[in-house]
């Protein structure tokens, strides 16, 4: 029986199967999108909770996993909007402080190749990071990504193109031996 049907027939057992079947993949994508594990855990929990409660809204037109991704990305977008609305606003001048963080270029050079790539992806703007995660980590087609992100296919292509340019520039600095291979 398909997972979504099990969730509809028996929410407790179905939820366990849902988490067992899709939990790791969804969590991995959430970490890449959120940039940290705490927010990713919260995002995945809310996604599964919403999916179980609203399973009747799944119509079967898209792949079930794409439907879960759409829920997750909608929660992520809502969180970003909410965080933007709650941003700190200073009435006066912002005090000068010393930036104690390491230089991002030095940090990238100190990491292994895989970690460097993940770090470069994490620095992408949110819209570009989302398409990179869906395309290269989840192997989604342009049409699937457009459906999950609820944007036109042309917008997906543009964001992916821009993300590749930014990554190529960052990775060329990190791995200068053959920068042409990153384009």
Secondary structure, 3 states (H helix, E strand, C coil): CCHHHHHHHCHHHHHHHHHHHHHHHHHHHHHHHHCCHHHHHHHHHHHHHHHHHCHHHCCCCCCHHHHHHHHHHHHHHHHHHHHHHCCCCCCCCCCCCCCCCCCHHHHHHHCCHHHHHHHHHHCCCHHHHHHHHHHHHCCCCHHHHHHHHCCCHHHHHHHHHHHHHHHHHHHHHHCHHHHHHHC
